Amino acid sequence: MISFLIAVLIIRLGWLQIAAGRSIVPNGSRTVREQSVVQRQEGVVVDTGRGHFTDRSGHSITGAWVQVPVLFPGGPAKQDDRVGRLARVLHTDASELLRRWKSLGSPVVWKDSHGTPVELTDQEAAHISRLAPGAAEVVPYRRRYDKSVNGMQWLGFLYERPGNSLSGAAGLEKTLEPLLKGEGATFISHLVDAERHTLPDTGLRISTPSNHHYPLQVQTTIDLALQRKIENLTAHSPMKEGAVVVLDAGNADVLAMISRPFYDPYHVNPEGSDWSNRAVKAAVPGSIFKIVTAAAALETGAARKGETFHCRGEYGAYGLACWKEEGHGRLNLEQGFAESCNTVFAKLAERLTSSQLAQMAEALGLGREVGWAGKDLAGMKQLRLFDGEEAGRIFDSRTKAEDTGARVQTAIGQRDVKVTPLQAANLIVSLLHNGEVRSPRLVRRIQYADGGTLLELPAHALPASKGRISPHTARTILYWMEKVVQEGTGKGLASAKWKLAGKSGTAQTGQAGRAVNNQWFIGYGPVEQPRYAVAVLVQNVPANSSNQATALFGQVMDLLASSEGGASPS
């Protein structure tokens, strides 16, 4: 019996060494042999293995490597000069450092009072290595985000799930979650004895996943330098709430997308709204919607280009008045567009039907989600890049279809109408493409870690179900937008570095019982060779304030002009 048991034991040990040693442990990514070594190690995760993001030029948006301190169990037993000097490097109190060190049951990355790993300079790292070798080590650590607050809510943030795994909670982190999860973490450790004390002279060990395809790299369409410059512009402007969207006029790629107020991806209050991306949230558009009304009037023949109107200020119906109290007097349709005359557009609305307005809005990419989407990609049934994108609306379902008063209010961008800044910028791109609606992208491609391509996300059009506007109408509206800047409500932009075109808008809203406005300006530049379509929304501005959105639009365009040398193309 004893011989039999010894034989069984020998067979079992042989199997563990030869066969099972190369097999994967349950619910893990290591072999049994590797796991036996891990059990004799104490260490920390320095890279979760999650996929990372770059901008259009390959510059890192997430995943910068930094130096951080790690404390291992078995540190100093009492406070001395060495502990004091180490505490100064770690920006903490010596007694607090010693207390936390003694309570350690496993290694930890040293973090600041906000729970963020402390990043070390080269000089600080050298101090730590000399002061407590083996008990305090400096290791490379892959930081997920920059430490500063920013306006990149399109990127999102992570939340910790049970078991210490991280998942995307919003933005691209959420929409690309199935691809970003990775194949395991990178682990830095010391070998320890049975009492979990570091074995001397063993050095640090690095354990990494064996799959060289991961982590994936997501190349976005964002120009990171431009994004940060516009964030800085908004931070030094009166804007407190709102959004700025910059699209490539050629293909509708998102070059910059800023949401205010800024957010901190490391410290998000789920009950707050700072983390919400206002660039894809619908807001009352005001007079920028007059682009839709003008296009509908031209396409249906409800008005002629040279037709004249008379504005005396008060309209006399529907509680409507022009923004210019004394009225504009006699003006034609082009002038009415440039001056954003409510009287002109109220008369157009009386000639149009609600369905004509709604169909024109859809033809220009409003009232529906326009962000890039695809089906059956990389194992996902549907991929939508813009988390939380709202479709907006033209008429509320409770509004009577042919209520003339509702139609008139809708025609000037009030009543039930809601538009997102992304849709507004894309509306400009659609006009520049002779009425063809494009689908804005936020991601170009997804690549393996070794450079191979997993997924290409090609730019594409997004046609409306009932057709598009004519190229002639699109060109007419674009020309009228030039007149807005030359002699209309946007003439303050006439001194910009580039020749610009656009449309302003002010929408009356309300907040906590007080009258406030949404201010808009959307447009493109340079006029001679359009390269950028920009939408600016400034929300909840006190009534009767000057248009902050127009001023900020000009600053953004001047920034774009400066980045390209400032001169308008010939």
N, C-alpha and C positions, 0 to 999 in steps of 0.2 A: 504493500500500500504506500509506504514511504517512497519507494522507487518510482511508483506511478505518479505520485504528487510532484516529485522532483522533475519528472519528465514533462508533466503538464506545465509546470512553471517555466522550464527551459523553452518549451514551445511558445508559451505566452510572451516571454521576453524577446524571443526571436521575432515574433510577429510585430511587436511594438517597435523594435529597432528597424526592421526591414520594410514592412508593409504599412503599418499604421503611422509610422513616423513621417511618411510622405502624404498621408491623408489629411483632409481639412477637418478641424475640430468643429463640432456642432455650433451653428449660429456664429461662425467666425470666418476670418480670412487667412488664418495661419494654420500650418500643419501642426500635428501633435508634437513633433520635435521642436519646432519653433516655440510652441506654447510652453514647453517645459523650461525653456530659457527665460521666457517672459515672466514666468512665475518666480524667478529668482532676481527680478529686476524691480526697481522703483523709479518711476519717471513720470513725465507729463506729455500730453499731446501738444505738439507745436504747429501742426497743420492738420486740419480736420479731413483733408482730402476733397473738400468741396470744390466744384468748378469755379473759375474766376472770370472776370469781365475786363475787357480792354476797350479803348475807344477806337475810332475808325483807323487810326494810324498805328495801333498796337500798343499805345501807352496804357499802363496798368490803371484800372479804376479800383479794383480790389486786389488783395493778396500781396501787398508790399512786405518784404522781409525786414524785420527789425530785431534788435537785441533786447532781450528781457532777462531779469534775474529769476532764478528758480531756487527755492529753499528746500533742502532735503532734511528728513528727520535725523536727529543726532547732532544738532548744532551745539553751540556753546552752552554750558550749564549755568554760567553766571555772567552778569554784566561786567564787561571790562572795556578797555580802550578800543579793542578790536571791534566789539559790538557797537560802540559809540560811533566809530568811523564808518562802519557799514550802514548804520542807521541814517547818517547824514547823506550818504550816496543814494539811499532808497527814499529819502525825503520823508522820514518818519521819526518817531521818538524811540530812543534806545530801549526803554522799558517795554514799550508796546511791541517792538521787534522781538525781544527776548520772550515775551509772553506768548506770542503767536508761534514762535519757533518751537517752544517746548510743547505746545499743544498739537503739533503736527502728527498725524497718523500716516500721511503719505506726502510725497512732494507736491508743491504748489508753485504756480507762477505768481510772483509778487505783484499785487495790484494796488492802484491808488484808491482814494476814498470813494470814487465813483464806480469802482469795480472794473476799471480798465487796466490791462497790463501796463506796468511802468516801462517806458522805452528808455534805453540807456545810450549815452554818447560813448564813443570809443574810449575816452578817458575814464568815464565811470565804470565801464565794463572791465577795464584793466585793474582798477582798484578792487573790485569785487573778487576777481580771480586770485588776487594776492592775499586778500583778507581772510577768506574762509574756503580754501580749496576742498572740494568734496562735499561740503555742507551747503555752500552757496555757489551756484554755477551760473554762468552767462550762456544762454542758448539762443540760436536763431528762432524767431517766432513769426508766423505768417499772420499779419494783421489783416482783418477783413476789410475794414473801412478806414478812411481818414478820421482823425479824432475831432475835427471841427464840424460844426453844424453846416448844412448845405441845403441846396434846393433841388437835389436829385431824387425826389420821391419816386420817380419812375424806376429807380434801382431797387427800392424797398428795404427790408430789414429781415432779420432772422428771429425766431423764437426757439427756446429750448424745450424739447419734448421730454417725456419721461425716459430715463435711461441716458440723459445728457446728450442726445443727438439733436442736431440743429435742422430746422426746416424753414423754408421761405414763408414769411407772413404777409408780404405785400410786394408789389412791383415785379420786376423781372425775377427776383429771388423766388417768388411764388409761381409765376407762370411757367418758368423753366425748371421747377423743382425736380421733376423726374430725371432730368439730364444732369443736374448739378450735384446730386447726392454723393457721387464719387465711389471709390473702391476701397476705402479704408484710410486710417489716419497715419501720420508720421509721428513716431514716438521716440523721445530722447530719454535715456535712463542710465542709472548706475546699477551695477551688480551689487547685491546685498547678501549679508549672511542670514542665519536663521532668525536673528533678532532684528532684522531689517536695518542693520547699520551698513553704511557704504563700505564696500571692500576697498582697501587702499590700493592705489596705483592701477586701478582697472580702467579708468577713463570713462568717458561718456560713450554710450552705444546708440546708434540710430537704426530704428526699424521702420521701413517704408513698404507700401504695397508693391507687389511684384508686377502689376499690370501697368505697362509703360504708356498705355493709351490715356490714362487718367492722371490728374483731373482734367476735365474738358476746359477749353478756353472759348468764351463767348465774345465775338467781335461785334461791338455795337456800332451804330451809325454816328454816335456822339463825337463831337470835336471837344475833347476835355478842356483844352486851353480856352476855347470860346465859352464853354459852359461856365467856367470859373470867373471869367471876365464879366459876363453878364450877371452872374450872381453878385459880384462886387458892385456892379452898377445899381442893381435893385436894392442892395443893402445900404447904399448911400443916397437913395432916392426917398421921397415921401411914401412910397408904396409900402403898405403893411400886409395887405392881402391881395392875392391875385396870381397871375401867371404870365410867362413870356415863352413863346414857342417860335423857334427859327427852323424853317424847312429849306432843304435844297430845292430850288425852283425847278431843277431839271427832273428829279425823280421822287420828290416829296419825302426824302430821308430826313429824319429828325437830327439836326445838327446840335441843337441845344434846347433844353426844356427845363424851365425854372418854375418852381412853385413857392409861393410865399404864404405864410411864414415858413422859415427854414425848419428842418428837423434834425435830430441827432439819432442816427441809426443804432447807436449803442444804448440809448436811453429813451425808449418810446413809451408814451402813455397811451394804451389802447383806447382809453376813454376820450382822449383828446382828438384833435383833427390835424395837427401839424404834419403828421405822416401821410395824410391824404394828398394825392396828386391833383391839384386844382386845374392843371392843364387838360385833364380829361373829364372834368366835372362841368355839367351844364349850368350856364348862368344866363340871365336875361340879356339879350344882345343890344337892344336899342337900335340906333340908326344904321349900324353895319348891316342889318337885315334888309335895308332898303336896296341893297344889291340884288337880292332875290326878287323884290317887288318890281324893280326897274326891268330886270331880265324877263319876268313874266309878262309885263306890259308890252315889251318889244316883241317877244316871241308870239304872243296871241294877237297882236295888232290892236291892243286896247289903247295905245297911244302912239303918236308919231314923234320922231326925233325933234322936229322943229316946232311942235305944238306949244302954245303959250298958256300960262295960267296966271291967276292973280291971287296974291297972298296979302291979306289985310291983318294978319295976326290971329284973331279969333276965327275959328272955322265955322262956328254956329251950329254944330251938331256933335253928338257923341262925347260931349265934354272935352273936345279936342281944341288945342291951340298950337300955333307954331312957337318954336323956342324963341323966335325974335318977336317980341311983344308988339312992335309997331308994324310988323309984316315986312315981306320982301318986295311987295309991289308986283309989277309985271315981270315974269321970267319964263324962260322956256324949260323943257325937260332936262336938258344938260345942266343948265344953271340951277335948277331945282335940286339935282343930284349933288352938285358941288356945294351948294349952300345947305343941303340936308333939310329942305323945306318940308315941314309936316303937311302943309296944305296940298302941295303937289302930290304927295304920296297917298294922302287920304282920298283925293279924287281918283287916282289910279286904282285904289282898292275898291272903290264903289263900282268900277267897271269890270273888275275881275271876279271870278268865283273863288270860293275857298279851296276847291280841288285844284284850280290852276296855281294858286299860291303854294299849296302843299306839294304838288308835282314838281314845280320849279325848285323848291327847296331840296327835294330828294335828288333831282337831277344835278344839283350843285354839291351834293354830299352832306346835306343837313338832315336832321331827324333820324339818323341811323349811325351805327358804329362804323368808323372809317379806318381804324387802326388795322395794321397788317394781321391777317389770320390765315391759317392753313389747316388742312385736315390730313389725318393719317400720316403724321410726320414723326419719325424716330420712335415709333410705338405709341404715340399720343393720338387719340381720336381727333382732338382739335387743339390747336395752339393759337392763343390770342396773346399778343405781346404786351398790350396795354392793360394792366390790371385795373379793374374798377372803371373802365371806360363807360361813359354814359352816352346814350343815343341822342339825348335831347328830345325836343318835340316842336311841333308847329302849332297844332291845335290840341287842346285838352279834349279828352273823350266826352266830357260833360258839356262842351260848348256846342251850341246849335250850329249846324253846318253852314247855314246861310244867314246868320245874324250879321247884318251889315256893320253894326258897331264893333263887334268882335273882330271882323275882318279888317276894318280900318285900323284898329289898335294893333293887330297882328302885323299889318303892312309896314308899320313904323318900328317893329321890333319890341313891342310891349305885350301886354295880355298874357298869353300862355307860352309864348315862344321862349325856347332855351337852346343855347348853342355852347359847345365847348371851345376853348381856345385852340385845341388841335383841329377841330372842324373848321374854325374860322381861318386859320393859316392855310389849311388844305383847300379851302374855297378859293383862295388867291391862286394856288398852284393849278387848280382846275381851270380857272379862267385863262391862265398863261398857257395851258395845253388845249386851247380852243374848246373848252367845255368838257374835256375828258377828265373824270374824277380819278385821281390816283389814290393809292392806299399807303399812308405813311408807314415807314419801317423804323424800328428801333434797334433791330439786330440784322447784321449782314450775313454772318455765317457762324457755325459752331464747329470748332476744331478739336482734334485729339491733342494730347500733350506733346506728341511727337511730330506735330505739324500737319498730319493728315486731316482731311475734311470729313466731318460726320454729316453735316447738313448745311445746304445753301438755302438762303431765304431770298429769292429773287424779287425785285420790285415788280408790282403789277397794277393794272387799272382796277377800278371798282365801279363798273357801270350801274346806273340806276335801272330799275325794273321797267320804266316807261321812257327810256331814251335820254338824250342829252340835249343841251342847248346848241344852237348853231354857232359855228366859228365867228360869223359876222356879229352876232349879239355879244359874244365873249370879248371880241376886240373893241366893240363900242363901249362896254362897261369899263374895260381897262383904260380907254382914252378918257372917259369921264373921271376915273380915279386920278388921272394926271391933273385934271382941272381942279379937283378937290385941293391939291397941294399948291397949284399955281394961283388960284383965286378964290378958293372956298374955305371950308372950316379947317383945313390943314395947311393953310398958307404960312404958318409959323415954321414949317419944314422946308421952305423955299431956300433957306441958307445952308442946308445940309451939304455934306461933302459930295454926295451923289444926288442926281436928279431922282426924286422919289415919286411914288403914286400910292394912293390909299384911300381909306374911308374911315371917318371917325364915328363914334357912337356914344351916346349917354342914355342909360336906362334907369328909370326911376324904380327903386326897390324900397325895401324897408328892413330895419334891424332893431329888434327890441323896442318897437313902437316909435322909432324916430326915422325921419326921411333921409335916406342915403341913396347914392347912385352907384351903378357900375359904369366905369369909363373904359372905352375901347378905342384902339386904333389898329387897323389891319392894312397891310399893303406890301409893296415889293420894291426892289431896287437892285441895281440901277435901272432906270427906265429903258435906256438904250439896249441893254443886254441883261435882262433880269437873271439874277443868280440866287436871290434869297426872297422867301416869303415869310413875313413876320406878323405874329398876332400878339398884342399886348392887352391884358385885362387887368385893371386896377379896381378892386371891389370895395364896397362899403365906404365910399368917399362922401363926406358931408355935401349935401345939396348945394348947388350954386358954386362949387369949387371949379377952378380952371381944370382943363383936361390934362391930368397927369400922364395918361396913357399916350397922348400925342407926343409929349416931351420925351418920354422914355423910349418910344418908338424911334425918334430921331437920334437919341443917344446910342441905341443899339445899332442902327444903320451906320452911324459915324464910326462906331467901333469896327463894324464889318469892313467899311471902306478903308480904315487905317490898316487893318490886317492884310489888305491887298494892295497897299501903296497909296490909297486915297483917291486916285484919279478915276474919273468916269471913263469907261471904254469908248473908243471912237467908233 
